[in-house]
Amino acid sequence: MMISLYRLCFLVTLLLSTLSENVLASVLAIDYGADWIKASLMKPGVPFDVLLNKDSKRKIQSTVGWKRNDRLFGSDAAAVAGRFPQDSFSSLKFLQAAQYNSPAVSFYKSISTADLVETDRGTVALRRSDGTEWSVEELLAMQLSYVKQLAEDFSGEKVYDVVVTVPPYYTMFERDAIADAIEIAGLRTLALVNDGTAVAVNYAMTRTFPQPEYHVIYDAGASSIRATVVGFSNVAGDPKSKSLTKDSIQIMVEGVGFDRAVGGTELDRRLREIMINDFNRRYKKDIRQDKRGMAKLWKEAGRVKTILSANSDATASVESLAWDIDYRSKITRADFEIACKDLKGEFARPIFDALASAGMTLDSISSVILTGGASRTPMIQAAVKAAVGESKIALNVNADEAAVLGAALHGASLSKQFKTKDIRVTDINPYDIQTSYTADNKKVPNAKPRTINTLIFPAGTKTGTKKTLTLKRTDDFPLKLAYKSSPAPGLPSELLVAKIGGVAEAIKNLTELGATDPVVKATLRYSDSGFASVADAVAYGEIKDDSLTGKLKGLFSGKSDEVVEGEAAEGDQAPFAAPSPSASAAATEQKREDTIPLDVQVDFPSLQPLSVAAKRQSRARLSTIDNEEAGKRRREEARNSLEAYIYKLRDLLDDDNQENPFNKCSREAERKRIAESLKETSAWVSDHGDDADTNQLLAKRSVLEQLERPIFHRYEEIKEFPHALNMSQLMNWQTRIFMKEAKDGLIAAEEGGPPSKWTASEIEGLQKALSDHEQWLDEWVEKQKKVQMDEDPVILTSEMRARAKTLDNALQKLRNKKAPKVPKKTTSTSSSASADATGTEQAESTGTESSRSSASTPSSSSRSTHEKHEEL
């Protein structure tokens, strides 16, 4: 009931429309989790809801795999893990941007049976049993492409723009991996949105906030636990503002907390360890040596954990787990919680980390909103309730779908094709990001190189921020961006190096123009999707005005402040630092500013994103496998179609009922030829159907269709003939009715009535068309009556309709003809100026009566014609 009401509110409050009905646009939202994928499509005219997969399920397992040469997705791919443990790949979220020797890869090896190899970039690829290697980005792109295909099948049009949710702790490396996978999948990244922020958008969709409120979004997922402190408030519209013309809801992320090591997957791993130890103890064999057995236990651990969420115990049961042993064991929730007792203190810690990040306390929070699949686990719920109090717990969003629905609405708000509820989102950066550069020591002889580190985007910086760094430089130099400390074990801290070139020439040109102390200004940006970059760099200088007017003004103006090395100015409006406040208006007038763009080349020294060539190659690999699978589908469809057609013909031939339409419309010789061809085709399918290509299968069906087509054609003509004949006769009748009315109108006009719409020649032409059609129809209908059901028709229903259409066109041409205008009759009365006034009035009265009598004649004639038409 709650979910139904929720969806109803969803649809009522979502004001979704297009700016133009002729513009078709779709936005795909994907919530990619370690265990499950949820998707939603925003498209004009389509109900806003979660996208269903081919099995009509609302979520898709985050698994891609192969069954021999057939690629599988979702539950189909997960189901073959027990048989093909090296060809089923799940939980790939742990491997995004992970370097081969990192702790993340070690953890993945403890939960997966996949074979991992190192790539040229130092990241991870997964190797199938046949030796084929796929990078993590390629496997992720396959899953995104699968969701894209589902959306396109549902919407009936191509889908390009996508919004993908990511954890707030994702570094630039992990975000790059997602963006690369999106591009390989043939999609465009509209935005990467933090999942806690997406849930906040979902929460705000059906609510208003007369007073500011603060809530914690507690997201317990498979890969980790995240907490996001979010502020909600109403913002009144300002008619004078171009960007805020109506009331809106402001969502401000104030702080985040997270734990990468705690989540549903870790609970599954510990539950599987219970079963592994139990099996090894009872059967004196190490199940870890059997990959198929380990894959089966992993699947069973997930099932048992779900049961323990609602029950105090569960029975683990796996047939033929390994060495032909059927494993069965009872597992209690108490045993499970004992195995996880060291984690209990960690479950609620992200909440307090988020509050500390926001500079707030628990008393400032209205509620802790639980979301994520693992939030249903009793031990996690108990830990959170104990930490914040049960009164703070809120279960007012869909734990599985809130993130994807919020991401979809956020994506629609970013697209110009939609009008939605105005929800404005501001997120934050969770890590300190600093810039590093070498100090310019040319003025100090033999000085040691000195590196200057400037905290450019401290933790808590709002997304979409730009800052300008002012540097005194005379030569080219590198500008580095890095995390102040490693954001996670195994992940590098150095983000990028921007090489600023063309400095010496630009500074020289500015100096020759009269600039004093020219500097380099570099603009750095932290985007809404969480990417830090060096947007551009320029050489900048103030050039003095040496004219007499400028010198006189300079006498009364103060000097500007000297630019300090490493000074950073924040602002979204202008790309440069603000002028010195000590400079007066006069000083501004006697100087002009000049800038020269500099060359900026970016390199990634630690972990490079995929190059353009690498992404193009990956896209080609995926296109090849997509085309191969499309060819397989076409071949399977062709074979299924041929086999179904064989069964259909066989049933028709085996039916001895002589009243059967097939038997009545066919001759014995025709049935014999079909039977012989059917026997030959069936034998061919049995011997060569597995190896035949699509064209061969289609050709075999075509041979059978050519033999059956004359019989089917006769049956269709016999079935359609009565209807076609009725329509032709109806057309004749309608034409005769019209002819009668037209002739009556012509006679009335000749007798002094209103002019006729039609001429005598037009009526004669229609009469001839009617006679020709009646004569042709009578002649050929009589011939058709003599034709037997197993003989080809002598007259086709298509020709009957065509001839009836010709007559109808002639009829409509006359029927739609406009009536001619009736000329107005005038009465002239001549009177002499010397005539008696009484005589004049009498003459005028007599003339008027005569006119009225004359005018009544056409009406009477027309009415008479109408009455005749009614009698007919």
N, C-alpha and C positions, 0 to 999 in steps of 0.2 A: 504494500500500500504506500509506504514511504517513497519507494523508488518510482512508482507510477505518478504520484503527486509531484515528485521532483522533476520528472520528465515533462509533465504538463506545464509546470512553472517555467521550465527550460524553454519550451517552445513559445510560450506566451510572452516571456520577457525578451527573447532574442529578436531584435528588430533587424531582420536580414533582408536586404533587397539589393538589386544591382543599380548602378548608375545608368545603365542602358541595357534594354532587353536584348539588343543585338550583340552585346559583348558577353562572351561566355568565358568564365574564369572559375577556377577551382583552386582551393588551398587544401593540401593534405597535411594532416597533423599525425605524427607518430610518436608514441611513448615507447621507447625501446628499453626494455628491461633485461636483466640477466636471464630471467625465466620466461617472461611473456612479452609479447608485442601487442599493443592496442593502437588502433588507428581510427581517425575520424576525418570525414571529407566535408568541407564547406563548399557548397555549390548552390547557386541560385535555383530555387524550385525544388530542392532536395531536402527532406527532413533532416534536421541537425541531430545526429546520433552517432553511435559507435559503428564503424564499418565491420560488416560480417565477413568471415572467410567463406570458402567454398562449402564448408560443412555447416554454415549458418551459426558458427560460434562467434562470440563477442571478443575473444582474445585468441592469439596465436602463439604457440610455443616458439621461443627464440632458438630454433634449431634448424639447421640445414644439413642434409645428408644424402647419401646415395645408396640405392639398392641395386647393386651391380652397376649398370649403365644408366639407370633412371634416377634423376635428381628429385629429391623430396623436400618438402617444407613442413614446418609446424609439427603437429602430432604424428603425421606419417613419418617424418624424419626421426622423431624421438622413438617411435615404436620399433624401428629397425636397429636401434643401438645394441640390443641384446644379441642380435645375429651378426651385425657388422660394426663392432665397437670402434674400429678405426676409420669408419666412414660416416659417422654421425657426430656433428659438432654443435655443442651447446655452450651456454654461459660465456660467449665470446666477449661480453662486456668487460670481463676481467683482463682481457689481453689487448685492449685498445691502447696503442702507443706504448705498450710494455716492452722494455728491452729484454733480450733473450736471457740474460743472467739476473734479472730482477726478482725480488720476492714475489711479485704478482704472478710470474710464470711458475715459480715453485709451488705456489698455492694452487694454481690451475692444474698442475700435474697431479696434485693430491686428490682432485675431484674428478678428473677426466681420464678417459682411456685413449685420447687422441695422441698421435705422434707429432711432436713439435720439432720444427727446424728453424734455424736462424736465417734471416734474410740479409741482403746486402746492406741494408740500412741499420742492421743490428736489432731489428724487431723480430716478430714471430710470424711464421707461416705454419700451416697444418698440412700434413702429408697424408693422402689417402692410401688405402691398401694397394692400389695399383701404381703408386709412386708419384702421382700428380700432386703438386704443391699449390696451395692457395693461401695468399696472405690474409690476415685478419680483415683488412679493409675490403678485399674482394668477397670474402664470405659474408661480411656485413652488407655489402652492396647487393649481393644476391637476395638477401632477405628484404631489403628495402625495395628492390625491383619487384619482388613477389607482391608486396603490399601495394606498390604502384599499379601493378596489373589488376589487382582486385578492385582498386579504386576506379580504374579506367573501365573495367567491365561493368561496374555498377553505375557510373555516371554517363557512359556512352561517349566520352570525349577524352582527349589526352590530358594528362595531369603533369605539371612541371614543378610548381612551387610547393615547398614542403617546410614545415616547422617540426623540429625534432627536440624532444626534451632531453636534458642532460642533468646529472647531479651538480649541485652548486660548487662542489669541490673539484670539478674537472679542470685540469690545467689546460694551457694552450695546446700542448702536445695531444692530449686526448680529444680536444675540440677539433684540432686539425684532422685527426683520424676520422672523426664522424663526418666532417665536411668533405674529406676526400672520398669516403664511401658514398656519400650522397651524390657527388658528381659522377662517380663511376656508374651509379645506378641510373643515370640519365635524368636526374632531378636537379633543381636549383634550390640552394639554401636561402629560404626567406628569413629564417632566424633560428638560432639555438636558444632555447629558453630553459632556465633552471626549473626542475620539476616542482620544487616547492612553490616557486612563483606561479607556475601554471595552475597548481591547486588553488592558490590564492585567487586567481582570476575566475576559476570555476566557482569558488565560494562567493565571490562578489556579484556573480551574474544575476542572482535572484534576490539581492539584498540592497538596502540603502543604509547609510551610516550618518544619521543626524549629528551624532557625536563621534569623535575619533575613537577607534577601537584598535587594540593590539592583540594579536593571536599568534600562537606558535603552530606552524604546520609541521607535524611530526610524521615523517615518512620512513617507515620501516620496510625496506625492500629486500630483494634477494642478495644484492651485492653489498649493501651498506645500510646504515641508518643516518638520516639527515634531519636536521631541525632548522626551521627558518622562522625568524621573528618578522611578522608583517604588520604594518600599520594600514588601516583602512579609514578613509574619510571622504566626505562629499565636498566637491569643489564647485562653487557657484559660477555660472557662465558670465563672461564679460563681453557685451556686444561690441566693445571697441577692440577686442583682441581677435586676431585672425586665427589663432590656434586654439582658442577656448571660447567658443561662441555659445555653448550650451552647458548645462549642468553635467558634471562628470564625477566618476569615482576615482580617487587617487589611491594607488597601491604602492606603498613604500616598503622595500625590504630594509630592515634595520640591522639584522645580524644573522649569521649562519653558524651552525655547528654540525659536526659530522664525525663518523667513525667508519673508516674504510674496511676494518677487519671484522665487523660484526654485522650480520645480516642473515637472511633466510638460508643462504647457501652454506654458511658456516654451521648453522643448526642441522642442515641435511647431512653435512660431512660428519658431524659428531654422532648423529643417529646411525649413519652407516657404519661408523667405527664400532658401535655397540654390536651390530649384527656381524661384522667381520670377526671381532673377538669371540663372539658366541659360536660362530661356525668353526673357526679354527680350533677352539677348545673342544668342541664336541666331536669333530671329525678328524682332528689331528692333521689337517691339511691347510696350507696357506692360500686362501682364496685370492690374495693379492696377485698371485702368479697367473691368474686366469682373467684376461681382459673381458671376456664375455660375462663371466660371473660378476665382476666388479661393475660393469654397466647395468646388469640386472638389479644388483643391490642398490645402486644409485637411484634407479627408478622406484624401487620399493621403498626406499627411505623417504622420498617425497610423498608417497601415498600414505605411509604410516604417520608421518608428521601431520598431515591433514586430519587424519582420524583422531590423533591425540589432541588436536585443538578443541575437540568437542567431547572427547571421552577420556576416561582415566587409564585405559589400556587399549592395546590394539594387537592384532596377530599379523606378523610378517610371514608371508608365504610366497615362495618362489619355486616353481617346478623346474626340475633339472637345472639347478643353479650351476653346478660344476661337477664333473666326474659322475654324472648321472645321479646326483644326490638331490632329492627334493627337500628344500630347506623350509622349516616352519618353526616359528618361535613367538612367544608372547613377550611384548615390550610394554612396560608401564610408563605412564607420564612421570612418575617419581624417578624412575631410573634415568629417563631422558633429562630431567631437570638437574639431577645430580651430575650428569656428564657435562652440563652447561653452567654449573654453579659459579665458575670464575667469570662468566660473562654478565651476570645479573647486575653488577655495579656499572657495567658499560652501557646498558640499554638506555638509561635516562641521561647519561652524561652529555650527549649532543644538545639537549634542551638547555642545560645550564651554560654550555659553551656559547650557544647562540645568544642567550640573554647577556652574557658577559660581553660578547662582541657588540651587542646593541647598546650596552651601558644601561641595562634595565634589570629589574628584579621580577620575581614571579608575581608579586602583588600587582604589577602593572599589566598583567596578561589577563584577558577575558576568558580565554579557553585554550586548551591544547587539542588541536584537531588531528585525529588519528587517520592516517591513510597508508597505503602500501599493503601488499599481501601479507607480509610477516607481522603486521600489527594485530592480526587475529590470533597470533600465538599467545596462549595464556601467560607464559612466563614473562613475555615482553609487556603485555598489558598490565600485569601485576606490578612489574618494576616501575612502569611509568606512573601508575596510580599511587604507588607508595611515595614516589618522588614529588609529585605535584598536587596530590589530593584528588580523590575521585570526583569531586565537584567541578574540577577544571577540565575533565575529560569530555570531549565532544566527538560524536560519531555522526556528524551532519553532512558528510560528503561521501560519495561512493569511493570506497577504498581502492578499487581497481581502475575506475574510469575517470576520476576527477582530473588527473593530470592531463590526459589526452584531450578531454573536452575543453579544459581551460586553454591548452595550447592551440586548439583549433580556433577558439574565439580570439585569442591573441593574434594568430596568423591572419584572421579575417580583418582585424583592426589595422594591420599593417598594409593590407591590400587596398588599393583605391577602388576596387570593384564592389565593395560591400559597405553597407551602413549598419553599424552595430551599436549596441549600448556602449557609451563612451567610458572606457576603463583605461586609465593611464597608469603605466607600470614603470617603476624605477627600481632597478636591481643594483647590487653592489659587487665589488671585487673582494674575494675572500683572502687574497694573499698580498703581501707587500711586494711591489715591483719597483726596482730601482734602475737607474741608468748610470752607466760608467763610461768615463772618458779620461784620456791622459791630459794632465795640465800642460798649458803652453808655457814652457820654461826658457824660451829663447832669450829673454832679457837677463837671465841669471846664468852666467857661464859655468859649465861643468856641473850643472844641477842634475840630481838624480831624477829619473822619470817618476812622476807622482800621479797616482790614479785617484780621480775624484768620483765618489759615489753619491748620487742624489736620489732620495726617495721620491720618485715621480708620481706613482699611484699607490699610496698606502692602502692597507686593508680597510675596507669600508668605503672606498672611492665609488661614486655612483657610475654606473655604466653610461656610455655616451659622452664621457668627459674628454675634453681636449686640453692639453697644456703645452706651453711654449717654453723652450729652453734657449737661453741666450748665452752665447759662447764667443769669447775673443779668440779668433783663429785666423791664421794667415795661410795655412796649408791644408791639404786634404787630411781627414782624420776619421777614425771609426767611432761609432756611438753604439754602445752595447745596452741591451735590455735584458734583465735577469730577475728571477725571484730572489728576494733577499736571503732566503734559506730554502733548502730543498722542500718542495711541497708534499712529497710522499717518498717513502723508501724506494730507491731504485730509479726514481725519475730525476733527470738533470735539472739544474736551476737556470742555466743560461738559455735565454729564449732566442735572441737574434742579435746580429751585428749589422748595423746600417753604415755603409761606407759613404761618407759625404765627399763628393768630388767636385772639382772645378772651383775650389775655394780661392786659390791664389789669384787666378785671373779675375774672378768677380770682385775681390777686395781691391785689386789694382785698378779696375775700371771705376769703382766707386770713389777711390782716392783721387783719381785724375779728374773726376767730376766735381771734386771739392768736398767730399764727405770726410768728416773727422771721426776717427775711431770707429770705422765700420765693423760690424759684428756678424756672426752667423746665428740665425734663429731657426731652430728645429721644432716642428710641431709634432707632438706625440698624441696618440689617440688610444682610448680604451673603449672598444665598441660595445654596442648593446648585446652582442653575442659572446662577449668575453675574450676578445682578441686585442692584445696590445701591439701597436705598430708605430713606426715613424712615418707619419703621413707625408711630410715634405720638409724641405730645408731651403732657406734663401739666405743670400748675403744682403745685409740691411745697413743703410747709413742715412744720416741727415746731411743734406747738402746745403751749404750756406748761400745766401743771396748776397753777392758782392756788389750789387748796384748801390747807388748813392742812397736810395730810399731804404734799402736793406741795412746799410751801415748805420744810418740815423736811428732806425728802429732798434738795432742792436745795442745802442748806447743806453736804452731804457729797459732792456730785458735782462732777466737773470739767466745764468747758465743752467742747462739741464743736468740732472743727476747722472753720474757715470754708471754705465751698465756693469753689473757685478757678474763675474764669472760664475756660471751655473745657476743664475737666477731663473726661476720657473714661474710663469704667470698662468693662472688657470682662467679659462673662459671659453664658452662655446660661440660667442658672437664674433670675435676677431681672432685671427691666427697669430697675433703678435702681442708682446707685452704692452701694457698701457703706457702712454707718455709720462714723463716725470711730472709730478704735481708742482714742482718748483718752477717749471717753465710757464711763463705768462702767455696771454693771448698774442702779445706783440712778438714774442719769440717764435710762436707757431707761424705767424705770418711771414717772418723773414727767413724761414727754413722750409725746405720741402724734403719729403722722404722718397727714397728710391730703393727698390729691391731687385735682385737678380736671382732667378731660380738656380738651384744647385742640383747636381746629379746625386740621386740616392739609390744605391744598390744594396739589397738586403740579402744576407746569407744566414744560414741556420747551422751554427757550428756543432751543436750537440745532437739533436734529433731532427732531421729534416723531414718536412712533409713530403708526400709523394710529388715527384716532378710532373710537369705537363706530359712529358713523353711516357712516364710510367703509368699515369692515369689513362692515357690514350691506349696504351697496350692492354691494361686491365679491362678497359671498356670493350676492346676488341675481343678479348678472351670470353667475356661474358656474352657478348653479342653472338659469338660463334656457338657457344653452348645453348643460348636461347634459340638460335635458328635451327640447331640440330633437334632440339626438343619440339619446336614447332613443326618440323618435318616429321618427327615421330608421331605427333598428334594427328597430323593430316593423314599419315599412312594408316594409323589405327582407325581413324574415322572412315577412311576408304575401305578398309577390310571389314569393319563392323557393318558398314552400309551394304557391302557386297553379300556378306553372309545373311543379313536380314532380308535382302532381296531374294536370295536363293530360297530361304524358308517361306517367304510369301508366295513365290511361284509354285513351290512344291505343294503348299496347302491348296492353291487354286486347282492344280492338276489332279490332286487326290480327291477333290470333291466330286462325287458322282451325281449330285443333284443337277438334273438337267435344267431346272429353273434358276440355277445359279447364273448371275449376269455374265460371268466369265465364259461359261459354257454356251450360253445363248448367243453371245457376240463373237464367238470364235468357231472356226471350222476344224474338223478333225486333223487335217494336214498341218494346220498352224500349231495345234496343241502337240502334235508329234514332233515338229521341229523344235519347239520350246523344250520338250522333255529330253530330246537328244542333247541339245546345247546345255541344259541344266545338269545332266549327268556328267558331261565333259567338264563343265566349270567346277562342279563340286569335287571331282577327282583332282583337278588342278589346284584348288584351294587346299585340299588335304596334303598334296605332295609339295607344293611350292609357295603356299600362302605365307609361311614364316619368313621366306627370303625375298618375296616379291616386293618391288617398289610401288610407290603410290600410283604412278602412271599405269603400270600393269594391272593393278587392282581396279582402277577406274575403267580401263579398256575392257576388262572382262564384264563388268556390269553394263557397259554400253552395248555390248553384243546382245545380252539378254533383253535390255530395254528396247532395242530395235525390233526384236521379235514380238515383244508384248505390246509395243506402242500402237499398232493398227487396231488391236482388240480393244485396248483402253480408249482409243480415239472413237471407235464406234459407240462404245458404251456412253462416253461423255456426250456425243452428238445426240444419241437417243434421249438421254436425260435432259438435255438443254433444249431440244426441239420444241416441245409444247410451250415453253416460256417465250422463246424467240417468236414463235408463230402468234401467240397472243399479243405480244408487243407490236408486231407488224399489223395485225388486224385492228388493234386499238388506234394505231396511227392513221389507218385508213378511215376509221369512224370519226376521229377528231377532225380530219381534213374535210370530210363530207359535211359535218356540222358547220365548219367555218365557211365552206363554199356556199351553203344555203344562206347564211347571214350576209355574206358579201354580195351575193346576187340580189337579195332583197334591198340592200342599201343602194345598189346601183339603180334599181328600178325606181325607188323612192326619189332619188336625185333627178332622174329623168322626168318625173311627174311634178317637179317644182320643189322638192324637199331639199334638205341640206346636201352639199356636195359629198360624193362618196370618197372614202379614203383610198379606194383602189380603182384602177382603170380596168376596162373590159379586157385589154390584152393581158394584164397581170392575172386576172381571174382565169382567163383561158389557159395561160401557162401553167398555173397550179392545177387546173383541171387535167391537163395533159400528163403532168407528173403523177397525179393520183391514178389516172387510168393505166399508165405504164406500170406503176407499182402493183396495182391490183391484178393486171393481166399476168405479170411475171410471177407473182405469188401464187395465183391459181394454177398456173401451168406447172410450176416446179413442185408445189405441194402434192399435186396429183402424182407426179413422178416418184416423189419420195415415199408415198404411201405404198408403192409397189415393191420397195426395196426390203429385203429380208434383214433380220437383226445381225446375221453374220456376214453381211455384205457392206461394202463401203458406201456411205451416204452420197447421193447425187447432188444434194444441196447442203451447204454448210451453214450452221447457225451464225457464224461470223459474217457471211455474205448477207444473210437475212437482216442482221442488225445494221450492216452498212447501208443497205438499200433503204431501210426504214429511216435511218439517220438522214439520208439525202432528202427524202420527202419531208422530214421534220424541219430541216434547214429551210426548205422552200416555204413551208407553212409559217415558220417563225419570222421570216423576212417580211412577209405581208402582215402578219399579226402585229409586229412591232412598228409598222409604218405610222408616222405621225399624221393626224387628220389635218386636212387643209383648213386654213382660216376662212370663216364665213364673212363675206363682205357686208359691211353695214349699209342698210337701206335708208335713204334720206328723202323727206317730203318737202318740196318747195311750194310755197304759197305766195302768189303774187297779188298784190292789192294796190289799188290806185290811191294816191294821196287824197283825192276828192271823194273816195268811197265812204259810205255811211259806216260809222263805228259799229253799229249793231250788225250790219251785214258782214263786216270783217270778222267779228268774233264768231259769227255763225259759220262762216266759211272755214275758219281755223278749227272750230269744234268738229265740223264734218270731216276735215282732213285727218284729224287725230284719230277719230273712231275708225276711219278707213285703214289707217296705219296699224292700229291694234289688231284689226281683223286679219290683215295680211300677215302680221308677225305670228299669229297663233297657228297658222297653217303648218309650218315646219315642225312645231312641237307635236301636233297631232299626228303628223306622218311618222315622226320618230317613235312616239309612243306606240303607234300601231305596229311598227316593225318589231319593237321590243316584245309586245304581246304575242306576236307570231312566233318569235324565238322561244318564248316561254312555253307556248303550246307545243312546239316541236320537241 
